[in-house]
Amino acid sequence: MAEIKDATYKRRYRMRAVGEGGLNIVVSIPRVVIEREAEKHELTITEFLQRFKAVAQYDNFDGIRYTFEEIPG
């Protein structure tokens, strides 16, 4: 996995529990991140949201890392 560099964009977001018994915790992804990713792929935001999914990566490092993968098909 690539080394995670210090962020130049930092903003704090509240977390909220959703689902039966608070099974999932939801945090928003800043729109500017999605805009940048859509632009990289020469897509509109709507097209990007339809063609890609967010992937959470976590293991033996502090925090969580999100990447985007194209949905097959």
C-alpha positions as CSV (number, residue, x, y, z in Angstrom):
1,M,0.0,0.0,0.0
2,A,1.3,3.5,-0.8
3,E,2.4,5.7,2.0
4,I,-0.2,8.2,3.2
5,K,1.2,11.7,3.1
6,D,0.2,14.5,5.4
7,A,-3.2,16.0,4.3
8,T,-3.3,19.5,2.9
9,Y,-7.1,19.5,3.3
10,K,-8.3,18.9,6.8
11,R,-11.9,19.2,8.1
12,R,-13.6,17.5,11.0
13,Y,-17.0,15.7,10.5
14,R,-19.4,14.3,13.0
15,M,-20.2,10.6,12.8
16,R,-23.7,9.2,13.1
17,A,-25.0,5.8,13.8
18,V,-27.6,4.4,11.3
19,G,-29.4,1.1,10.9
20,E,-30.9,-1.3,13.4
21,G,-29.1,-0.8,16.7
22,G,-26.6,1.6,15.1
23,L,-25.0,-1.2,13.1
24,N,-23.2,1.3,10.8
25,I,-21.4,4.5,11.4
26,V,-21.7,7.1,8.6
27,V,-19.2,10.0,7.8
28,S,-19.6,12.3,4.8
29,I,-16.9,12.5,2.1
30,P,-16.3,16.2,1.3
31,R,-17.7,17.2,-2.1
32,V,-14.3,18.7,-3.1
33,V,-12.8,15.1,-2.9
34,I,-15.5,13.7,-5.2
35,E,-15.2,16.7,-7.6
36,R,-11.4,16.1,-7.9
37,E,-11.9,12.3,-8.5
38,A,-14.6,12.9,-11.1
39,E,-12.4,15.4,-12.9
40,K,-9.5,12.9,-13.0
41,H,-11.7,10.5,-14.8
42,E,-13.3,13.2,-17.0
43,L,-16.7,12.5,-15.6
44,T,-19.5,14.6,-14.1
45,I,-20.1,14.1,-10.3
46,T,-23.3,12.1,-11.1
47,E,-21.5,9.9,-13.6
48,F,-18.7,9.3,-11.1
49,L,-21.1,8.3,-8.3
50,Q,-22.8,5.9,-10.6
51,R,-19.6,4.2,-11.9
52,F,-17.4,4.2,-8.7
53,K,-17.6,3.0,-5.1
54,A,-15.7,4.2,-2.1
55,V,-13.5,1.5,-0.5
56,A,-12.4,1.8,3.1
57,Q,-9.0,0.4,3.9
58,Y,-7.9,-0.2,7.5
59,D,-5.6,-2.6,9.2
60,N,-2.5,-2.2,11.4
61,F,-2.1,1.5,10.8
62,D,-3.8,4.4,12.6
63,G,-7.0,5.6,11.0
64,I,-8.7,4.7,7.8
65,R,-8.0,5.4,4.1
66,Y,-10.6,5.7,1.4
67,T,-10.0,5.0,-2.2
68,F,-12.3,4.7,-5.2
69,E,-12.8,1.7,-7.4
70,E,-14.8,1.4,-10.6
71,I,-17.8,-0.8,-10.3
72,P,-17.4,-3.8,-12.7
73,G,-19.9,-4.3,-15.5
